[in-house]
Amino acid sequence: MNDKLQLNPIGTIHASDEGAQLEILPAYRPALKQLEQFSHVLIFWWADKHDNPADRSIMQTELPYAPGTSAGVFACRAEYRPNPIAVTVCPILHIDETNGLVILPWIDAFDGTPLLDLKPYIPVCDRVRDVKVAPWFAEWPECMEDAAAFFAEHAVETGG
């Protein structure tokens, strides 16, 4: 097994309270062709603020959204993990292929976060009809469109 992998960031995430944009490096801008045909994108990013030996060695964590519950990092979306790869699904507001910008309403990454990859959200590949979730997620909404109202009503801490 090859124990060394090479990841090359394709750009940078810019995030603020006003929204977010992905700035794609010039060499990767041709890869944006036809992405505007999709409403949502899977964004793979490197949780660089947690890329250190201490955070990479954390295997279990207390869940901020489920007080009193501890889970392994493979059973949650914690940013500290053996390889700090994160994924977020976001709606696409606009794409500027020429300048390499993908405009989003929000993202749960810090400003300046390295961007690893983009993939279109495709329901037949990315959605399943019958799912099972852990008890601490049982009351959460099934769709991101319902999440803001749920979190406002329930004051759920989502981490990030």
C-alpha positions as CSV (number, residue, x, y, z in Angstrom):
1,M,0.0,0.0,0.0
2,N,1.2,3.5,-0.9
3,D,1.4,5.4,2.4
4,K,2.0,8.7,0.7
5,L,-0.7,10.5,-1.2
6,Q,-0.4,13.9,-2.9
7,L,-3.3,16.4,-2.8
8,N,-3.2,19.5,-4.8
9,P,-5.6,22.3,-3.8
10,I,-7.6,23.5,-6.7
11,G,-8.4,26.9,-5.1
12,T,-9.4,28.7,-2.0
13,I,-12.6,29.1,-0.1
14,H,-13.6,32.7,0.8
15,A,-16.3,32.8,3.5
16,S,-18.0,35.6,5.4
17,D,-21.3,36.4,7.0
18,E,-22.5,37.7,3.7
19,G,-21.9,34.5,1.8
20,A,-19.1,32.5,0.2
21,Q,-17.2,32.0,-3.0
22,L,-14.8,29.4,-4.3
23,E,-11.8,30.9,-6.1
24,I,-10.5,28.3,-8.5
25,L,-6.9,28.4,-9.6
26,P,-6.3,29.3,-13.3
27,A,-5.1,25.8,-14.2
28,Y,-8.4,24.2,-13.0
29,R,-10.8,26.8,-14.3
30,P,-11.6,24.8,-17.5
31,A,-13.0,22.1,-15.2
32,L,-15.9,24.4,-14.3
33,K,-17.4,24.0,-17.8
34,Q,-21.0,22.9,-17.5
35,L,-21.1,23.0,-13.7
36,E,-23.7,25.8,-13.9
37,Q,-26.1,23.2,-15.3
38,F,-26.4,21.9,-11.7
39,S,-28.2,23.5,-8.8
40,H,-25.9,22.1,-6.1
41,V,-22.3,21.2,-5.7
42,L,-20.4,18.9,-3.3
43,I,-17.4,20.8,-2.1
44,F,-14.4,18.8,-0.7
45,W,-12.1,20.9,1.5
46,W,-9.1,20.5,3.7
47,A,-9.8,21.4,7.4
48,D,-6.3,23.0,7.6
49,K,-6.8,24.5,11.0
50,H,-7.0,20.9,12.3
51,D,-4.1,19.5,10.3
52,N,-1.8,18.8,13.2
53,P,-0.8,15.6,15.0
54,A,-3.0,16.3,18.1
55,D,-6.2,16.8,16.1
56,R,-5.4,14.0,13.6
57,S,-5.1,11.6,16.6
58,I,-8.6,12.4,18.0
59,M,-10.7,9.3,17.3
60,Q,-13.8,10.1,19.4
61,T,-15.5,13.3,20.4
62,E,-18.3,14.7,22.4
63,L,-21.1,15.9,20.0
64,P,-21.9,19.6,20.4
65,Y,-25.4,18.9,18.9
66,A,-26.1,15.9,21.2
67,P,-25.1,16.7,24.8
68,G,-23.8,13.7,26.6
69,T,-23.1,11.7,23.5
70,S,-19.7,10.6,22.4
71,A,-19.0,9.2,19.0
72,G,-16.1,8.1,16.8
73,V,-15.1,10.6,14.2
74,F,-16.2,8.3,11.5
75,A,-19.8,8.6,12.9
76,C,-19.9,12.4,12.8
77,R,-18.7,15.3,10.7
78,A,-16.1,16.5,13.1
79,E,-13.3,18.5,11.4
80,Y,-10.6,16.7,13.4
81,R,-10.0,13.3,12.0
82,P,-7.0,11.2,10.7
83,N,-7.2,13.1,7.4
84,P,-9.0,16.4,7.8
85,I,-11.1,16.1,4.6
86,A,-14.5,17.8,4.9
87,V,-17.4,17.8,2.5
88,T,-20.3,20.3,2.2
89,V,-23.2,20.3,-0.2
90,C,-24.2,23.9,-1.2
91,P,-26.5,25.5,-3.7
92,I,-24.8,27.3,-6.6
93,L,-25.8,30.9,-7.0
94,H,-23.6,31.8,-9.9
95,I,-20.4,30.6,-11.7
96,D,-17.9,32.9,-13.4
97,E,-15.8,30.5,-15.4
98,T,-13.5,33.2,-16.8
99,N,-12.5,34.4,-13.3
100,G,-12.8,31.0,-11.7
101,L,-15.5,31.9,-9.1
102,V,-18.3,29.8,-7.8
103,I,-20.7,31.9,-5.7
104,L,-22.5,30.2,-2.8
105,P,-24.9,31.5,-0.2
106,W,-22.8,30.0,2.7
107,I,-20.3,27.3,3.6
108,D,-19.2,25.8,6.9
109,A,-15.5,26.4,6.2
110,F,-13.2,29.1,7.4
111,D,-12.1,31.9,5.1
112,G,-8.9,30.9,3.4
113,T,-9.6,27.1,3.6
114,P,-7.9,25.1,0.8
115,L,-10.4,23.7,-1.7
116,L,-9.7,20.1,-2.8
117,D,-12.4,19.2,-5.4
118,L,-15.9,19.9,-6.7
119,K,-18.4,17.4,-7.8
120,P,-22.0,18.0,-9.0
121,Y,-24.8,16.9,-6.7
122,I,-26.6,14.2,-8.7
123,P,-29.7,12.8,-6.9
124,V,-29.3,9.3,-8.3
125,C,-25.8,9.1,-6.9
126,D,-26.0,11.3,-3.8
127,R,-29.5,10.6,-2.4
128,V,-31.0,7.4,-1.0
129,R,-34.7,6.8,-0.3
130,D,-34.4,4.6,2.9
131,V,-31.8,5.8,5.3
132,K,-31.0,5.1,8.9
133,V,-29.4,7.8,11.1
134,A,-28.1,7.8,14.7
135,P,-30.7,8.7,17.4
136,W,-29.1,12.1,17.9
137,F,-30.1,13.0,14.3
138,A,-33.6,11.5,14.4
139,E,-35.4,14.8,14.9
140,W,-33.4,16.8,12.4
141,P,-35.0,17.7,9.1
142,E,-34.4,15.6,6.0
143,C,-33.5,18.5,3.7
144,M,-31.1,21.4,4.0
145,E,-33.9,23.7,2.9
146,D,-35.7,23.0,6.2
147,A,-32.5,23.2,8.4
148,A,-32.4,26.9,9.1
149,A,-35.9,27.0,10.6
150,F,-35.2,23.9,12.6
151,F,-31.9,25.1,14.0
152,A,-33.5,28.5,14.9
153,E,-36.4,26.8,16.6
154,H,-34.3,24.2,18.5
155,A,-31.1,26.3,19.1
156,V,-29.1,23.3,18.0
157,E,-25.3,23.8,17.9
158,T,-24.0,22.4,14.7
159,G,-20.3,22.9,15.2
160,G,-18.0,24.1,12.5
